[in-house]
Structures are given as structure tokens and as C-alpha cells.
Amino acid sequence: MSINRERKKEAIKAIIRELHQGLSVEEARERLEKEVGEISSTEIADIEQTLINEGMSPEEIKKFCNVHALLFQEALAQDVAQEDNPAHPVYLFKLENREIEKITAALGELIEKAHHESVETVKEKLREQLVKLQDLELHYTRKEQLLFPYLERYGFMGPSKVMWGKDNEIRELYKQGLAGLEKVSTREELKELIDDILGPLVEEVEGMIFKEENILFPTSLEKLSTEDWVEILKESDEVGYAYIERPRETAQLIEELKYAVSEEPVWSGGQISFPTGNLTLKELTHILNALPVEVTFVDAEDTVRYFSDNSERIFVRTRSVIGRKVHNCHPPQSVELVQKILSSFKEGSRDRAEFWLEIEGRMIYIQFFPI
């Protein structure tokens, strides 16, 4: 970092600290223009991370992050590049934000005109918009479960410590707003709900959109690699999208990625690297044995290759069964059923077989799956 950039960073840190001690926003803005000049969104995000590293609690930063956003609004707006790639996760996040803004705009308009209509009419219209807003949860969850972990890998903990807290405050306001609306029966109660809950909810949701698009997304674009974005795109389907359909370009890209990117486990450095994490052989053995079910694996040649060894087995298994044909592991009266199940799996006519057995007064549930 250059000396000038380091001085700028120290000056901004000092302004933020004084904001926390009572410095007015106007005074802070004047000092920012005089002592710092232009500032990028990444610099702001890095500075907040530094403050956390230096001991300022995430709760304290969260408390004042709206002030920070207001302070740096003009500088941030100039710094953000428009994303125009329809397959990029940030592009999709922004598409969702445009839909969220339509709902907050409708809520804001209803709040402004609430005194012109009957309480019941206003309640019904507010309820309709609040129900629409509930998919905000998908937007926040995808951000928290995908973007935040990747940023943490680069030592950037601020969003997960600060922004996640703000998301939860919005979630709580939403719950209170929806529940409070049901209890409203008078115009005075409606006004109180609007002033205390619904108005702040709209303000916070719109404020979060600003923070995402002017701080979180630009910082993520700078810090995350192409490979990171590929993984985020692939995993986004697991969480889901809010208010938008996944563009066809994205669907096609994900399908291509499934073929282009290997998902096979790899043995390296004493560990098995799975697509979803790494385990040592000892850890894997104990996990399989700790499962509250008995697992037996039969290979493509109908040969028993593995069984789990938990402490409360129902069926007797000895190591001599390894390498034995599965048909020979069952009593004669069961062999025909076993053969039918195996044949149906190989033909592709079934993807599961399940039934119950009564053994010594216990009902035992058995499932077969083709692998």
C-alpha cells in the first residue's frame, strides 16, 4: 500500500471512530472531502475490516453502518461498475434487488396514503405487500451462505459479522410487522405500527440494497476469483432465487459446468477430498459407523464389498461376507426377491426398493438404492 493510501486509510479510520464518539455526519462529510477526497468502496470495506481486527466490536460497527453508508454515498456511487453478465451471481443479486425495490416502493406509497383509506383497507393492502416481501429471506440466505463464506476465505470477516446482523434485524422487523398487522384495529394502532415497525422496515431493506450494491458486491468482485464465482453459481440453485427465474444462459452454464468440472473424490495428503469437504479415512470410518442405520454396499457384480460396523447391529455381519455374492447372503426363500430388485435396478425400472420385516417383535425398515 502506498504512503498516500495508508494516510488516507488512517484518516478515514479516525473519522469513523469520531463518528462513533458523537461527530455529526455533516462534520464528518466535510472532513472526508478535505482530508481524504475520493474513496473506493473496497477501501471502505477494508477499513471496517481493519477496525474489527483492531478490536472494535462488530455490534458497534453494525450500529453505525447506516451512518457510514450515508457518509460515503456519493463516493461509493461513482465507484461501482455496472455488471452486465446475466450468468454472474452479482447480476442475479441485482435483478432480485430491482424486484425488492418494487415492493418497498409499494409499501412506502401505502404508508404515505394510509390516512386516506379505512384501516381494514390499508391493512389488507399492507398485508399483500408484506407477503410478497417474504422471499427476501432467499436473497439474504443466498448472500449469507454463499458470498460470506468465500469472503471469509480471504480473511474478510466484516460482512458475516456486521451485515448478517443487519439482515437479522430486518428479519425481526418483518416478523413484527406481519404479526403486528393482525392485531391492528384502530387508526392509532395502525399509525404506531407504521412509525415503529413498517417505516423502519422499508428504510432498512432499501438501505441494505445500497450496502450490497455499493460495498458488498464491488468488494466481492475484487476479492473473489473466477473459480469462486463458478462455485457460487453452481451452489445458488441449492438455496434458490427470490422473485426471478434463473436466466436460460445461467441454466445452460450450470449444465456445462457439471460436465466440465470434476466432482469425483480425490485422495491427497492423507485425506479424501469430496466435492463437499475433506475427510481422513479414520474420520470417514467413524462417521459411517456412527450412523443410526446399518449400511451394506454391493458392487456392480453383485458382490458385497463393505458393511458399516455400528454397536447396535440388527443383522449379523462378519468380515467373511466381504467378497461374497449378495444372493448367497440371504436365505433361499428371499433370493428371488433380491434378484428381482437387482434386475430392476440394472434395467433402470426402479430407483428404490423398500419394505418392512418383523424380527423378534421389532419392525425393521429396509431400503435398497442403486448406486
Protein Blocks (a to p, Z undefined) as FASTA:
>chain_A
ZZklmmmmmmmmmmmmmmmnopafklmmmmmmmmnopadfklmmmmmmmmmmnopafklm
mmmmmmmmmmmmmmmmmmpccdfbfkbfklmmmmmmmmmmmmmmmmmmmmmmmmmpcfkl
mmmmmmmmmmmmmmmmmmmmmmmmmmmmmmmmnopaklmmmmmmmmmmmmmmmmmmmmmm
mmpcbfklmmmmmmmmmmmmmmmmmmmmmmmmmmmmmmmmmmpcfklmmmmmmmmmmnop
ehiacdfklmmmmmmmmmmpccbdcdeehiacdfkbccdfklmmmmmmmpccdcddddfk
opafbdcddfkbfbdcdfklgopafklmpcfklmmmmmmmmmmmmnopagbdcddddeeh
iacddddddZZ
